[in-house]
């Protein structure tokens, strides 16, 4: 998997995590204002509740898509290594050598 794809997946995972926090906070606000009377507050709570339900559904879809892409990338990597074992060993050795040179200079 390329470095760009890994960064993209990490960013998506962070976004999903952040969205879960936002949804949880919004639900907590709704629960805290449940005792507040008034037609406008009731309408507002209802609209926010609907939007939170929609956001939860979209978040679940995004999370499932992220998991599917991560699994596909892992399968592709596994297939590559099985089809090209010596090439994979060479790449791993080159990366190890490069890391050794970088660490050795410090």
N, C-alpha and C positions, 0 to 999 in steps of 0.2 A: 504494500500500500504506500502511496506517495506521501511525502511530508505535507503537501497541501491538503490532501484528503484527510489525513490524521488531524490537522489543525481545524479543518472544517467540521469534522465529527466532534472534536473537543468543544468547538464553539457552539454547535447544536446541542450538545449535552448540557453545556452551561446555560444556554437559553431555556431548555426544558426545565432545568433545575430552578432557574430564576422565576419562570412562569408559575411553577408549582408553589413557590413562596408567595408570589403576588396573589394567586387564587386563594391560598390559605388565609392570607391577611384580609382579603376582601370578605371572605366568609366570616371571619372573626368580627369584622366591623358590622356586618349584617346582623349577627347574633347580638352584638352589644347594643344595637339601636332597635332591637325588636320591641322594646317597651315604649318607644317614643311614639306618641299619638299624632294623628294628622293625616289627611288624605294625601298630601304631597309626599310625606315620608313613606306612606304605604306604597304609593305608585313608584317612588324612587327605589325602594327596596325590591319591589317586584321586577323592575327593569334591570337592576343590578343582578338579581338572582338569575334572570334569563340569560344575561350576558355571561355570567360566570359558568352556567351550564354549557353554553356554546363554547366558551374558552376551554373548559375541561375536555370536551369532545375533541376539539382541534388539537389540544395538547396531547391527548392520548394517541391521536392519529400520527402526529409528528414523532412522538416517542417510538411508536411501532415502526414507522418508516426508517427511523434512525437505527433501530435494532436490526431491521432487515438488511439495510445497507452495510452495516458492520459485519453481519454474518456472511453476506455475499463477498465482501472484501477478504474475510478470513478464509472462505472457501477457495477464492481465486488464488490467494497466496499459497494455500496448502496444495492446490492442484499444480501450481508452478513449481513448487519444490519437489513434488513427486515426479513431474515430467522432466525436470532439469536439475537433478540432484547435484551434479558437479558444478554447474553454474551457480547454484545457491550457495554451495560451500565456498566458491571463489568470491562471491559478493560478501559473504559473512567474514571471510578472511581479510578482504580489503578494508571493510569497515573496522574490523578489529585493529588492523595495522594503522589506519588513520587515527583512530582513537588513542592508540598507544603513542603515536608521534605527538599528538596534541597534548596528552597528559604528560609525556616526557619533557616537553618544553617548559612546563610550569614549574 
